[in-house]
Amino acid sequence: MTDPTSATYRRRARSFGARAKAYAEHRPDYPLPALRWGLPEGAARVLDLAAGTGRLSEGLLALGLHVEAVEPDPEMRAELTRRLPGVPAHAGTAEEIPFGDGEFDAVLAGQAFHWFDLDRALPEIARVLRPGGTVVALWNHDDESVPWVAEFARLSRTNSSTRWLSQRQELPPHAAFGAYQREEFPHRQRRTAETLVETIATHSHLLTASEEERAATLERLRRFLAENPETAQGEFDLPIVTTVLKAVRS
């Protein structure tokens, strides 16, 4: 797990705001079956925690839920409000959630749990959840069982890349929650070579890389996609796996 006190962690965690518009445009959404699996029966009011530009909120709205969003970065929050004006977007963090006790049926975080200080965040999440509510962590990641996707992922790594997902088989236990359950859902994102490169360019390890390393990595990816038969001509599907962890508030 990433050390939330390290300078590298803080720099990467705060790197997204400058590319908020690109993040909203190029990051994948979340499959609705994954969201349904994470929610408790009868869920109506949910919190999108570390909501970014609202990619997860979009899916929650599609399920007919009342969504509140919490996001610390003002530029990401502004982009969320521009794209989803019906979702209230609040300044706050996972460690200091600006809501009262037991207000939500579920607290969900997309592509974000690895940034949290879990010793502080899990008690806060438990506090704002009703008994029987769920905490849900989701990650989209490339389906590296597909050979060209695995090679693309290898070529995209930089000196500061971290294999967080390999460390996320489970979250640390907490007295307020039952055991975590884990499920994976197949997903796809329609891409072109250029939009896929733009997606990778919104990842924190590239946002915080040196200009030289960033440029060299993106050029390496463009060259691979231009030479790869599956991606060289027009649009294609990027195979994705969405990993979901959930636990029930006791």
Phi, psi and omega in degrees: 000143180293141178280113184291351179266353185282151179296323179296316177303310184296320181294317181290321181298331183260013189272349193279331188303322182295341179241033186301316182296316179295322178301312181297323185283325193250339180288145181288157173277192181239137182294137182300323176301327178293321179292316179300320182297326183281339188275146174284160178299134178079013181300138179227320185241121186228157179247125171266105188264134189055055194288346181059232180263008172096020180298319178288321179302324179303313180293322179294321175296321180297336177273003177081022183268154168276122187245130167248141182242141173236127183211128183283332187275121184296327180288319176295319180296320179296322178292321176300314181294323178295320184276326184230072186297343179276355179260115176297127183246118186250142171289135180166176181226170177295334181275342178217088184271125187276053177220163181278179183291137171064028185277345190236150173277335178204145171241120183240146177222120179260123175059038189220337188300332180289348177269349188277148165276095192293334177298330178261326186287318184297318175297324178293317178298316178300322182298318185273355178268144170283156172303134184088351175285169184238145165259133188227124177246128182236142172224130166270133175215153182299143178278092185281006169286345176271122189305314183292329178292319178298318179292319177299317179298319179297317182289338183278349186287145178242183181296338181253011178296144180228134181270067184301318188296331178293342179264001190252040175293333176202161176260160182297143180294153176215142186298336182280350186235151170286185181295144177288139171253150184229137178214153177238144183230130176290146182209163178215152175229128178285125187223163160244171179304315184290319180289331175292319176297320178296325176298311180298327181293345177270001179281144189297328182292336174271326177299329182256003177287163174295157179303321182294313181292320179300310182297318181294320181294314181294323177293321177300320180291318178300318181296317179298313183294327178290332183264345184276124185302326183288343188233000189282339187238104170067217184276153176207165176267128171271115178289132182232150168243129175258115178265132182233131171243137177219154174215151184261135178289126182281000000 
